[in-house]
Amino acid sequence: MPEITRFYGIVIKMYFGDHLPPHFHAIYGEYVGMFNINTLEMIEGDLPKRAREMIIEWASKYQNELLDIWESQKFIRLPGLE
């Protein structure tokens, strides 16, 4: 699974050709989460609240780019959360 970005110990990855809805995976230590790109809600996982908030803040900045990556299946690295 290609790594899209990494920030504050959080790793964002996306499988290509994965199941719907369009989503990305977040890993933070032993915690994981799967986020819907369209709604930015965590649809699966056990991430701590603060990590979820940072991931949603990051994803809201790059939502269009995430959808482009999902649809085109072209790997692009995105900046992390600053």
Summary of the structure (lengths in Angstrom):
residues: 82
radius of gyration: 11.3
end to end distance: 23.7
largest distance: 30.9
contacts: 225
relative contact order: 0.23
helix: 28%
strand: 30%
